[in-house]
Structure formats: structure tokens, C-alpha cells
Amino acid sequence: MLKPTLVTIVALDGRNEDELLALATGAAEGHTVVVGDAERFAELGLSIEPLGSWPDRLQQQGQRVVFVAVDGQTAGLLGVVDAGVSRTRGARVEGTDAARGYGGEDA
């Protein structure tokens, strides 16, 4: 089975891309981490407003957006494309070195 490819990382609150990716993949000892789509965040009362227009812009580029929250606060998002789907020309590609081997589940 082909795995999604991580193409964008948007980190908030002074975190860098590597820190957000580590949190999203489970390196969050002592913290509560939620990873999910906008519907899941709404169900949990987590706001995605701090991310501004990022989610919409990435979705327009064909990316699936996965949100990350730490201790009840939105920490950032990950933009992924399914393997075999070409990226939109001009899309920002960030954090790909940190993301090699990313095997996240569908959100």
C-alpha cells in the first residue's frame, strides 16, 4: 500500500517544523496530542482559526490537511498528498527531509 507524502508543515507558537512533526508522530511525553481533520477538531472544540487561510490554500493545491493540537491548543498543521498524486505547480514543499519515512494514517 502506498503511503501519503508529507509536503507542507505549518508550525505555530514558536515551534519549528521538526518539533511539530515529532509531536504529531508521538514524541510528546507528558503532553496530550490530538492529530485529525477539521471535523475531528470541531468535535473536540479545538479551533483552527490561528492557522488563518493556510488550510484552504493547501486544500486548493490538492493537499489533505491534518491538524495537530498539544494540550488543547492548535499547534500547526501538516499538508499531505496521496502517493501518485502530482503536486500543484508552485506549491511550497517544506520539511521533506524530516518527513522521510512518514507513515501517518489517513485522518
HELIX and SHEET records of a PDB file:
HELIX    1   1 GLU A   17  ALA A   24  1                                   8    
HELIX    2   2 ALA A   38  GLU A   43  1                                   6    
HELIX    3   3 GLU A   49  LEU A   51  5                                   3    
HELIX    4   4 TRP A   54  GLN A   60  1                                   7    
HELIX    5   5 THR A   96  ALA A   99  1                                   4    
SHEET    1   A 4 THR A   5  ALA A  11  0                                        
SHEET    2   A 4 GLN A  73  VAL A  81 -1                                        
SHEET    3   A 4 ARG A  64  VAL A  70 -1                                        
SHEET    4   A 4 VAL A  33  GLY A  36 -1                                        
END                                                                             
